[in-house]
Amino acid sequence: MLLNQLGRLLKRMGKLDEARPLLEEALQARRATLGDRHPSTLISLNNMAMLLKAMGKPDEARPLYEEDLQASRETLGNRHPSTLISINNMATLLQRMGKPDEARPLYEEDLQASRETLGDRRTRTLASIGNLGNLLMDMGKLDEARPLLEEALQAR
């Protein structure tokens, strides 16, 4: 846990190269002691993927995000708040990688599940609305993006 916390702190401080070995060690230790599907292991997996994304290594981050998403779906279910975060993280990576057509169904799934489980006015749901709206805007689908962005703005 302390390795993970120190790695996250160094990441926030912008010391990405120093954070990497700590987060890698934390992930390996959690896999060895808790197993691949334990919630703490999934947190470490996600933290490592986020670091790699921040380091500009999306191709290294992608398999970690995919593993996290698959394991979250299998262990927590498709509607669990942690799974929704994993769905959103995968979509965000795909969008940054210039793969909007792959990101869109994930953003749509995240939004639908957030509305159903959390409600329309929760902060997490509003972020999902905005994420899908921004993706649609980036894709040039302005008529689809506008009502989502207006809804997010009005609710906030």
Buried (B, 14 or more C-beta within 10 A) or exposed (E): EEBBEBBBEBBEEEEBEBBBEBBBBBBBBBBEEBEEBBBBBBBBBBBBBBBBBBBEBBEBBBEBBBBBBEBBBEBBEEBBBBBBBBBBBBBBBBBEBEBBEBBBEBBBBBBEBBBEBBEEEBEBBBBBBBBBBBBBBEBEBEEBBEEBBEBBEEBE
